[in-house]
């Protein structure tokens, strides 16, 4: 089986060098510690190495691709290839300070990968920058601002801990096999100061999940699945006649805070 055509992991290989360089020009790589998610055939990896990083850890789930990468970079002491599923991998165990997380993500798990990064227990985390590629539609939802059509659960979660600093679109022609959709690259920086204390991000996920389960309905019924009447009254800005998409991110964070304190 030709692994280059393997689609079981939702992987489309980036083959356009101009786009690869555009991605890498978003950040300074020289003497930095790089963590690459899903390196595939190593097209991005090759260009990262040309920019002289201090270290490069590649995390590749596919067994065959991982073996190929290990052989390819066998003589390069800068590179370490891990045959691991990133979604099951403990990123915090690496303890690599001032690292940069980068990846052309498989479309089918890209939102899960982003949420896993946001869930990091230590915050601010060890990494200073995150550069990831998403399917265009998902990327726009991640960046969705309050009161825009793209505003929703994923943008509320992302906005809690990350700030998007740059973005650009990538045509489907830049990949093989060619996907049916265009992509977007987003450069995030972790927010050093978070104004709300939510110890476990899963609580914010639960709050948004419950309230967005009926997108077109007012939150007055669903909010009672999360908070009691006294707790609801503690949030002065909360209007129970609003729909989930009409509520500011800060109010979701406050709801999650109160829910966690129960």
ROMI-267535 format. One record per residue (C-alpha): residue number from 1; x, y, z negated; residue in three letters. Coordinates in Angstrom, 3 decimals. Layout:
N
+------+----------+----------+----------+------+
: resi :        u :        v :        w : resn :
+------+----------+----------+----------+------+
:  NUM :        X :        Y :        Z :  ALA :
...
+------+----------+----------+----------+------+
//
This chain:
262
+------+----------+----------+----------+------+
: resi :        u :        v :        w : resn :
+------+----------+----------+----------+------+
:    1 :    0.000 :    0.000 :    0.000 :  UNK :
:    2 :    1.342 :    3.416 :    0.956 :  UNK :
:    3 :    1.358 :    5.311 :   -2.311 :  UNK :
:    4 :    1.381 :    8.649 :   -0.497 :  UNK :
:    5 :   -2.251 :    8.027 :    0.434 :  UNK :
:    6 :   -3.285 :    6.815 :   -2.982 :  UNK :
:    7 :   -6.378 :    8.730 :   -4.122 :  UNK :
:    8 :   -7.421 :    6.711 :   -7.181 :  UNK :
:    9 :   -6.050 :    9.390 :   -9.514 :  UNK :
:   10 :   -7.664 :   12.215 :   -7.564 :  UNK :
:   11 :   -4.239 :   13.372 :   -6.451 :  UNK :
:   12 :   -3.646 :   15.551 :   -3.419 :  UNK :
:   13 :    0.046 :   16.206 :   -2.851 :  UNK :
:   14 :    1.146 :   19.800 :   -2.386 :  UNK :
:   15 :    3.353 :   19.921 :    0.730 :  UNK :
:   16 :    3.581 :   23.654 :    1.510 :  UNK :
:   17 :    6.956 :   25.009 :    0.334 :  UNK :
:   18 :    5.800 :   28.629 :    0.542 :  UNK :
:   19 :    3.021 :   27.895 :   -1.966 :  UNK :
:   20 :    5.411 :   25.919 :   -4.179 :  UNK :
:   21 :    7.745 :   28.917 :   -4.298 :  UNK :
:   22 :    4.835 :   31.277 :   -4.916 :  UNK :
:   23 :    3.844 :   29.141 :   -7.946 :  UNK :
:   24 :    7.386 :   29.124 :   -9.323 :  UNK :
:   25 :    7.822 :   32.869 :   -8.794 :  UNK :
:   26 :    5.058 :   33.480 :  -11.349 :  UNK :
:   27 :    7.512 :   32.605 :  -14.114 :  UNK :
:   28 :   11.224 :   32.683 :  -14.899 :  UNK :
:   29 :   12.588 :   29.120 :  -14.882 :  UNK :
:   30 :   16.351 :   29.544 :  -15.299 :  UNK :
:   31 :   17.528 :   28.045 :  -18.635 :  UNK :
:   32 :   13.924 :   27.326 :  -19.674 :  UNK :
:   33 :   12.437 :   24.014 :  -20.834 :  UNK :
:   34 :    9.816 :   22.865 :  -18.330 :  UNK :
:   35 :    7.030 :   20.317 :  -18.874 :  UNK :
:   36 :    5.473 :   19.229 :  -15.565 :  UNK :
:   37 :    2.114 :   17.434 :  -15.535 :  UNK :
:   38 :    1.511 :   15.057 :  -12.632 :  UNK :
:   39 :    4.644 :   15.605 :  -10.518 :  UNK :
:   40 :    3.476 :   13.103 :   -7.877 :  UNK :
:   41 :    6.205 :   12.773 :   -5.229 :  UNK :
:   42 :    8.327 :   15.496 :   -6.840 :  UNK :
:   43 :    7.785 :   18.328 :   -4.323 :  UNK :
:   44 :    7.334 :   20.877 :   -7.120 :  UNK :
:   45 :    9.993 :   19.142 :   -9.237 :  UNK :
:   46 :   12.621 :   19.540 :   -6.484 :  UNK :
:   47 :   12.067 :   23.299 :   -6.319 :  UNK :
:   48 :   12.000 :   23.672 :  -10.126 :  UNK :
:   49 :   15.447 :   22.023 :  -10.283 :  UNK :
:   50 :   16.846 :   24.486 :   -7.729 :  UNK :
:   51 :   16.033 :   27.253 :  -10.222 :  UNK :
:   52 :   18.281 :   25.677 :  -12.902 :  UNK :
:   53 :   15.985 :   24.906 :  -15.846 :  UNK :
:   54 :   17.513 :   23.899 :  -19.180 :  UNK :
:   55 :   15.415 :   20.715 :  -19.198 :  UNK :
:   56 :   12.532 :   19.215 :  -17.227 :  UNK :
:   57 :   10.141 :   16.623 :  -18.613 :  UNK :
:   58 :    7.777 :   15.144 :  -16.013 :  UNK :
:   59 :    4.646 :   13.330 :  -17.199 :  UNK :
:   60 :    3.274 :   11.006 :  -14.504 :  UNK :
:   61 :    0.472 :    8.484 :  -15.107 :  UNK :
:   62 :    0.831 :    6.520 :  -11.862 :  UNK :
:   63 :    3.237 :    3.603 :  -12.410 :  UNK :
:   64 :    4.610 :    3.490 :   -8.854 :  UNK :
:   65 :    5.077 :    7.245 :   -8.589 :  UNK :
:   66 :    6.742 :    7.306 :  -11.987 :  UNK :
:   67 :    9.210 :    4.583 :  -10.953 :  UNK :
:   68 :    9.981 :    6.426 :   -7.709 :  UNK :
:   69 :   10.668 :    9.634 :   -9.651 :  UNK :
:   70 :   12.910 :    7.818 :  -12.143 :  UNK :
:   71 :   14.970 :    6.435 :   -9.248 :  UNK :
:   72 :   14.978 :    9.774 :   -7.401 :  UNK :
:   73 :   16.342 :   11.725 :  -10.393 :  UNK :
:   74 :   18.424 :    8.951 :  -11.934 :  UNK :
:   75 :   21.660 :   10.942 :  -11.722 :  UNK :
:   76 :   20.148 :   14.242 :  -12.854 :  UNK :
:   77 :   20.533 :   14.613 :  -16.627 :  UNK :
:   78 :   18.187 :   17.624 :  -16.665 :  UNK :
:   79 :   15.163 :   15.472 :  -15.739 :  UNK :
:   80 :   13.281 :   13.003 :  -17.914 :  UNK :
:   81 :   10.302 :   11.211 :  -16.335 :  UNK :
:   82 :    7.663 :    9.782 :  -18.684 :  UNK :
:   83 :    5.198 :    7.211 :  -17.373 :  UNK :
:   84 :    2.315 :    8.443 :  -19.549 :  UNK :
:   85 :   -1.314 :    9.482 :  -19.273 :  UNK :
:   86 :   -1.233 :   13.169 :  -20.243 :  UNK :
:   87 :   -4.741 :   12.948 :  -21.735 :  UNK :
:   88 :   -3.461 :   10.345 :  -24.237 :  UNK :
:   89 :   -0.056 :   11.943 :  -24.687 :  UNK :
:   90 :    0.848 :   13.934 :  -27.816 :  UNK :
:   91 :    2.373 :   17.079 :  -26.336 :  UNK :
:   92 :    3.195 :   18.431 :  -29.795 :  UNK :
:   93 :    5.564 :   15.528 :  -30.504 :  UNK :
:   94 :    7.959 :   16.902 :  -27.892 :  UNK :
:   95 :    8.596 :   19.972 :  -30.106 :  UNK :
:   96 :   10.284 :   21.801 :  -27.266 :  UNK :
:   97 :   10.370 :   25.451 :  -28.213 :  UNK :
:   98 :    9.765 :   28.217 :  -25.665 :  UNK :
:   99 :    8.701 :   25.707 :  -23.017 :  UNK :
:  100 :    6.612 :   26.251 :  -19.885 :  UNK :
:  101 :    3.794 :   23.872 :  -18.923 :  UNK :
:  102 :    3.246 :   23.568 :  -15.177 :  UNK :
:  103 :    1.166 :   21.280 :  -12.983 :  UNK :
:  104 :   -0.718 :   20.655 :   -9.769 :  UNK :
:  105 :   -3.522 :   18.778 :  -11.515 :  UNK :
:  106 :   -5.703 :   15.930 :  -10.230 :  UNK :
:  107 :   -9.074 :   17.613 :   -9.594 :  UNK :
:  108 :  -11.099 :   14.975 :  -11.421 :  UNK :
:  109 :   -9.420 :   15.522 :  -14.813 :  UNK :
:  110 :   -8.144 :   19.096 :  -14.579 :  UNK :
:  111 :  -10.708 :   20.573 :  -16.999 :  UNK :
:  112 :   -9.920 :   17.809 :  -19.533 :  UNK :
:  113 :   -6.203 :   18.580 :  -19.246 :  UNK :
:  114 :   -6.833 :   22.288 :  -19.844 :  UNK :
:  115 :   -9.016 :   21.601 :  -22.905 :  UNK :
:  116 :   -6.375 :   19.218 :  -24.296 :  UNK :
:  117 :   -3.767 :   21.995 :  -24.042 :  UNK :
:  118 :   -6.112 :   24.489 :  -25.743 :  UNK :
:  119 :   -6.769 :   21.993 :  -28.568 :  UNK :
:  120 :   -3.103 :   22.093 :  -29.622 :  UNK :
:  121 :   -2.990 :   21.983 :  -33.452 :  UNK :
:  122 :   -0.090 :   24.416 :  -33.767 :  UNK :
:  123 :   -1.040 :   27.896 :  -32.559 :  UNK :
:  124 :    0.703 :   29.846 :  -31.208 :  UNK :
:  125 :    2.096 :   26.685 :  -29.576 :  UNK :
:  126 :    5.691 :   25.832 :  -28.588 :  UNK :
:  127 :    4.953 :   26.756 :  -24.974 :  UNK :
:  128 :    5.013 :   30.390 :  -23.830 :  UNK :
:  129 :    3.420 :   30.007 :  -20.395 :  UNK :
:  130 :    1.006 :   27.650 :  -18.643 :  UNK :
:  131 :    0.760 :   27.535 :  -14.843 :  UNK :
:  132 :   -1.884 :   25.156 :  -13.514 :  UNK :
:  133 :   -3.684 :   24.487 :  -10.255 :  UNK :
:  134 :   -7.425 :   23.798 :  -10.171 :  UNK :
:  135 :  -10.172 :   23.289 :   -7.664 :  UNK :
:  136 :  -11.291 :   26.828 :   -6.685 :  UNK :
:  137 :  -14.829 :   26.514 :   -8.074 :  UNK :
:  138 :  -13.612 :   25.231 :  -11.451 :  UNK :
:  139 :  -10.853 :   27.855 :  -11.625 :  UNK :
:  140 :  -13.393 :   30.622 :  -11.136 :  UNK :
:  141 :  -15.502 :   29.188 :  -13.971 :  UNK :
:  142 :  -12.419 :   29.082 :  -16.215 :  UNK :
:  143 :  -11.829 :   32.776 :  -15.450 :  UNK :
:  144 :  -15.547 :   33.630 :  -15.680 :  UNK :
:  145 :  -16.037 :   36.887 :  -17.587 :  UNK :
:  146 :  -18.984 :   37.644 :  -19.844 :  UNK :
:  147 :  -22.070 :   38.624 :  -17.789 :  UNK :
:  148 :  -20.628 :   37.214 :  -14.550 :  UNK :
:  149 :  -22.173 :   34.232 :  -12.721 :  UNK :
:  150 :  -19.157 :   32.071 :  -13.587 :  UNK :
:  151 :  -19.374 :   32.697 :  -17.351 :  UNK :
:  152 :  -20.000 :   29.524 :  -19.359 :  UNK :
:  153 :  -18.627 :   26.855 :  -21.677 :  UNK :
:  154 :  -15.193 :   26.441 :  -20.085 :  UNK :
:  155 :  -14.513 :   30.198 :  -19.947 :  UNK :
:  156 :  -15.587 :   30.603 :  -23.598 :  UNK :
:  157 :  -13.208 :   27.801 :  -24.670 :  UNK :
:  158 :  -10.331 :   29.075 :  -22.547 :  UNK :
:  159 :  -10.749 :   32.702 :  -23.606 :  UNK :
:  160 :  -10.520 :   31.711 :  -27.281 :  UNK :
:  161 :   -6.809 :   30.879 :  -27.048 :  UNK :
:  162 :   -5.534 :   31.779 :  -23.598 :  UNK :
:  163 :   -5.179 :   34.922 :  -21.556 :  UNK :
:  164 :   -5.077 :   34.614 :  -17.778 :  UNK :
:  165 :   -2.393 :   36.973 :  -16.438 :  UNK :
:  166 :   -2.158 :   36.098 :  -12.730 :  UNK :
:  167 :   -3.946 :   34.011 :  -10.111 :  UNK :
:  168 :   -3.892 :   33.251 :   -6.382 :  UNK :
:  169 :   -5.827 :   30.997 :   -4.027 :  UNK :
:  170 :   -4.403 :   28.035 :   -2.083 :  UNK :
:  171 :   -5.852 :   26.702 :    1.180 :  UNK :
:  172 :   -6.706 :   23.002 :    1.484 :  UNK :
:  173 :   -4.279 :   22.924 :    4.463 :  UNK :
:  174 :   -1.373 :   23.010 :    1.984 :  UNK :
:  175 :   -2.063 :   19.443 :    0.756 :  UNK :
:  176 :   -1.860 :   15.847 :    1.926 :  UNK :
:  177 :   -4.286 :   14.158 :    1.947 :  UNK :
:  178 :   -6.191 :   17.364 :    2.698 :  UNK :
:  179 :   -8.951 :   17.955 :    0.109 :  UNK :
:  180 :  -12.381 :   19.256 :    1.098 :  UNK :
:  181 :  -12.003 :   22.329 :   -1.093 :  UNK :
:  182 :   -9.547 :   25.165 :   -1.659 :  UNK :
:  183 :   -7.577 :   25.557 :   -4.886 :  UNK :
:  184 :   -6.544 :   28.278 :   -7.293 :  UNK :
:  185 :   -3.346 :   28.656 :   -9.321 :  UNK :
:  186 :   -3.743 :   30.369 :  -12.696 :  UNK :
:  187 :   -0.951 :   31.624 :  -14.948 :  UNK :
:  188 :   -2.003 :   31.708 :  -18.620 :  UNK :
:  189 :   -0.265 :   32.996 :  -21.706 :  UNK :
:  190 :   -1.247 :   31.725 :  -25.178 :  UNK :
:  191 :   -2.823 :   34.420 :  -27.338 :  UNK :
:  192 :   -0.510 :   34.978 :  -30.286 :  UNK :
:  193 :   -3.250 :   36.418 :  -32.446 :  UNK :
:  194 :   -6.704 :   34.838 :  -32.566 :  UNK :
:  195 :   -9.284 :   36.874 :  -34.504 :  UNK :
:  196 :  -11.426 :   33.924 :  -35.556 :  UNK :
:  197 :  -10.444 :   30.944 :  -37.699 :  UNK :
:  198 :  -11.554 :   27.735 :  -36.002 :  UNK :
:  199 :   -9.308 :   24.935 :  -37.246 :  UNK :
:  200 :  -10.669 :   22.243 :  -34.941 :  UNK :
:  201 :  -11.523 :   23.365 :  -31.414 :  UNK :
:  202 :  -13.941 :   20.432 :  -31.116 :  UNK :
:  203 :  -16.334 :   22.454 :  -33.281 :  UNK :
:  204 :  -16.397 :   25.245 :  -30.697 :  UNK :
:  205 :  -16.896 :   22.604 :  -28.005 :  UNK :
:  206 :  -19.862 :   21.205 :  -29.938 :  UNK :
:  207 :  -21.433 :   24.649 :  -30.459 :  UNK :
:  208 :  -21.173 :   25.572 :  -26.769 :  UNK :
:  209 :  -22.373 :   22.123 :  -25.714 :  UNK :
:  210 :  -25.539 :   22.359 :  -27.830 :  UNK :
:  211 :  -26.368 :   25.934 :  -26.834 :  UNK :
:  212 :  -25.644 :   25.469 :  -23.122 :  UNK :
:  213 :  -27.656 :   22.219 :  -22.983 :  UNK :
:  214 :  -30.682 :   24.380 :  -22.042 :  UNK :
:  215 :  -29.090 :   27.129 :  -19.963 :  UNK :
:  216 :  -32.324 :   28.821 :  -18.949 :  UNK :
:  217 :  -33.971 :   28.774 :  -22.359 :  UNK :
:  218 :  -33.522 :   31.148 :  -25.269 :  UNK :
:  219 :  -31.208 :   29.892 :  -27.997 :  UNK :
:  220 :  -33.774 :   30.299 :  -30.832 :  UNK :
:  221 :  -34.444 :   26.525 :  -31.048 :  UNK :
:  222 :  -31.019 :   25.066 :  -30.322 :  UNK :
:  223 :  -29.201 :   27.376 :  -32.758 :  UNK :
:  224 :  -31.101 :   25.621 :  -35.588 :  UNK :
:  225 :  -29.309 :   22.384 :  -34.675 :  UNK :
:  226 :  -26.065 :   24.145 :  -35.665 :  UNK :
:  227 :  -26.818 :   26.679 :  -38.425 :  UNK :
:  228 :  -29.495 :   27.185 :  -41.085 :  UNK :
:  229 :  -31.545 :   30.395 :  -41.360 :  UNK :
:  230 :  -29.211 :   32.005 :  -43.918 :  UNK :
:  231 :  -26.168 :   31.367 :  -41.740 :  UNK :
:  232 :  -27.963 :   32.699 :  -38.659 :  UNK :
:  233 :  -28.747 :   35.933 :  -40.506 :  UNK :
:  234 :  -25.050 :   36.374 :  -41.297 :  UNK :
:  235 :  -24.405 :   37.053 :  -37.606 :  UNK :
:  236 :  -25.924 :   40.506 :  -37.230 :  UNK :
:  237 :  -25.215 :   40.794 :  -33.508 :  UNK :
:  238 :  -26.978 :   37.511 :  -32.725 :  UNK :
:  239 :  -30.211 :   37.918 :  -30.749 :  UNK :
:  240 :  -32.160 :   34.650 :  -30.739 :  UNK :
:  241 :  -34.170 :   35.761 :  -27.699 :  UNK :
:  242 :  -31.086 :   35.607 :  -25.479 :  UNK :
:  243 :  -30.091 :   32.786 :  -23.157 :  UNK :
:  244 :  -26.669 :   31.101 :  -23.639 :  UNK :
:  245 :  -25.089 :   32.989 :  -20.727 :  UNK :
:  246 :  -26.153 :   36.335 :  -22.244 :  UNK :
:  247 :  -24.201 :   35.850 :  -25.480 :  UNK :
:  248 :  -20.697 :   37.307 :  -25.909 :  UNK :
:  249 :  -17.763 :   34.902 :  -26.458 :  UNK :
:  250 :  -17.050 :   36.477 :  -29.874 :  UNK :
:  251 :  -20.504 :   35.425 :  -31.116 :  UNK :
:  252 :  -19.812 :   31.814 :  -30.088 :  UNK :
:  253 :  -16.550 :   31.963 :  -32.049 :  UNK :
:  254 :  -18.387 :   33.300 :  -35.108 :  UNK :
:  255 :  -21.028 :   30.548 :  -34.847 :  UNK :
:  256 :  -18.262 :   27.919 :  -34.640 :  UNK :
:  257 :  -16.531 :   29.508 :  -37.655 :  UNK :
:  258 :  -19.697 :   29.277 :  -39.770 :  UNK :
:  259 :  -20.433 :   25.750 :  -38.536 :  UNK :
:  260 :  -16.924 :   24.646 :  -39.548 :  UNK :
:  261 :  -17.307 :   26.164 :  -43.035 :  UNK :
:  262 :  -20.400 :   24.094 :  -43.876 :  UNK :
+------+----------+----------+----------+------+
//
